[in-house]
Amino acid sequence: MSANVWLWILAGFLAAIFLGTGVLKLTRTREEIVAAGLAWAEDYSEPALRALGWAEVLGAAGLVLPPLVGLGILTPVAAVCLGLLTVGATVVHLRRRELLPDVVRSLALVAMCAVLAFYRFGPEAF
């Protein structure tokens, strides 16, 4: 399988994750999010959670839609933005001492975003 195919799979995987978490933040109340096991949401207002949700949904769209309309340069930009958003999530989890699995999961997402951005900016650009 070519590198391009693997990068599309990675972009689709990341888009599915960020779309799912974004929709969760957009469709649930803060209390429902906390009850679902995301205790960190206690520290944020509903408007802040909605803003995070929109950022994740738009970032997910930015991973897969731009190359389909000839704007492939936006895919690595979206990957960088989602990676930075996830670095912020990692800091939140570290401050709350939520090491396993939250920090590990966040770091894995950051690494995947970095790989996608690196290859789409460089050797496998659209």
C-alpha positions in Angstrom: 0.0 0.0 0.0 1.3 3.4 -0.9 2.2 6.1 1.7 -0.6 8.3 0.3 -3.2 5.6 1.1 -1.8 5.2 4.7 -2.0 9.0 5.1 -5.6 9.0 4.0 -6.4 6.2 6.4 -4.7 8.2 9.2 -6.6 11.4 8.3 -9.9 9.5 8.3 -9.1 7.9 11.6 -8.2 11.3 13.2 -11.2 12.9 11.6 -13.5 10.3 13.1 -12.1 10.7 16.6 -12.2 14.5 16.5 -15.6 14.5 14.9 -16.9 12.2 17.6 -15.5 14.1 20.5 -16.6 17.4 19.0 -20.1 16.3 18.4 -20.2 15.0 22.0 -19.2 18.5 23.3 -21.8 20.2 21.0 -24.8 17.9 21.8 -24.4 17.3 25.6 -24.6 19.5 28.6 -21.5 19.9 30.8 -23.1 17.7 33.4 -23.8 14.9 30.9 -20.2 15.1 29.7 -18.9 14.8 33.2 -21.3 12.0 33.9 -19.9 10.2 30.8 -16.5 10.0 32.6 -14.9 13.2 31.3 -14.3 14.8 34.7 -12.0 17.5 33.3 -15.1 19.2 31.8 -16.0 20.3 35.4 -13.4 23.0 35.0 -14.9 24.6 31.9 -18.1 26.5 31.1 -20.6 25.2 28.6 -19.6 28.0 26.1 -16.0 26.9 26.4 -17.0 23.3 25.8 -19.0 24.3 22.8 -16.0 26.2 21.4 -13.8 23.2 21.8 -16.5 21.1 20.1 -16.6 23.4 17.1 -12.9 23.5 16.9 -12.8 19.7 16.8 -15.6 19.4 14.2 -14.1 22.0 11.9 -10.6 20.4 12.4 -12.0 17.0 11.5 -13.5 18.4 8.3 -10.2 20.2 7.6 -8.4 16.8 7.6 -10.4 15.2 4.8 -12.4 17.8 2.8 -9.8 20.3 1.5 -8.0 17.8 -0.8 -11.3 16.8 -2.3 -11.8 20.3 -3.6 -8.2 21.1 -4.6 -7.1 22.8 -1.3 -4.8 20.1 0.0 -2.5 22.5 1.8 -5.3 23.0 4.4 -5.0 19.3 5.6 -1.6 19.7 7.3 -2.7 23.0 8.7 -5.7 21.3 10.2 -3.5 18.6 11.5 -1.2 21.1 13.2 -4.1 23.0 14.7 -5.7 19.8 16.1 -2.3 18.7 17.4 -1.9 22.0 19.3 -5.4 21.7 20.6 -4.5 18.2 21.9 -1.3 19.5 23.5 -3.6 21.8 25.5 -5.7 18.8 26.4 -2.6 17.0 27.5 -1.6 19.9 29.8 -5.1 19.8 31.3 -4.9 16.1 32.0 -1.4 16.5 33.5 -2.5 19.2 35.8 -5.4 17.1 36.9 -3.1 14.1 37.3 -5.1 12.0 34.8 -2.1 10.1 33.5 -3.6 6.8 32.4 -5.2 6.6 29.9 -5.9 10.3 29.3 -2.3 11.7 28.9 -1.2 8.6 27.0 -4.2 8.9 24.6 -3.6 12.6 24.1 0.1 12.1 23.4 -0.8 9.4 20.8 -3.2 11.8 19.1 -0.5 14.5 19.1 2.0 12.1 17.5 -0.5 11.1 14.8 -1.3 14.7 14.0 2.4 15.5 13.8 3.0 12.5 11.4 0.1 13.6 9.2 1.2 17.2 9.1 4.9 16.3 8.4 4.1 14.1 5.5 1.4 16.3 4.0 3.6 19.4 4.2 6.5 17.5 2.8 7.1 14.3 0.9 3.4 13.3 0.4 1.9 16.8 -0.2 -1.2 17.0 -2.4 
